[in-house]
Amino acid sequence: MKTGMLAADAAYDAVIAGREGDVLTAYEEAYKTSWVYKELKIVRNAKPLLTKFGTMIGGAVGMFDLWVNHLTGGFSFFGTMKHHKTDAASTELASKHKPIAYPKPDGKLSFDKLSSVFISNTNHAEDQPAHLKLLDPSVPINVNLPKYGEPARLYCPAGVYEVLRNEDGSNPRFQINAQNCVHCKTCDIKDPSQNIVWTTPEGAGGPNYPNM
Ligand code: SF4
């Protein structure tokens, strides 16, 4: 949110000053002098360390790294570690994993996806062009489903993507409930076939958290 606000401020200032070409430079400067940059720099190795050493050792080393970073204002014995694959390329075949049987939401501490979408006040004008598009509509069922179990139906926090079937389990079909999208952009990043294109919706549609 903070980086979005910085980007909006930089764009506004550049337009008012008639220097639209300077938006990216102004934005980068504003970002690098903001508190969000300092906070993100301190935790920059947290996920790469988990990936490299696993949850237990990576978690312990990550805590130590975070502490050193915090005390020194950004120094790390590991420098700045890199991810070597994109999130999309890191998706493993479904055949290498067992399905997880999650307990049903109890409505007190855990909730189903659509109840949570309702609380986010998400809305998009019904007559606007779809903001979620597939480069190739056949990929979800012909590629993603057999290879990866079509992960979009699992990682999307808003239940936007569904694989519908007949009662006997035949005829799988991919359905996109774009109206529910809470704009996390996970699908744009994580789809293993990089087949989902997320575009900015019209007219400030999307989630609306009035108490934030
Ligand atoms: S952006 Fe997030 S909420 Fe929207 S469809 Fe993609 S994964 Fe779902």
Residues whose N, C-alpha, C, O or C-beta is under 5 A from the ligand:
A	BS01	SF4	C156 P157 A158 V160 C181 V182 H183 C184 K185 T186 C187
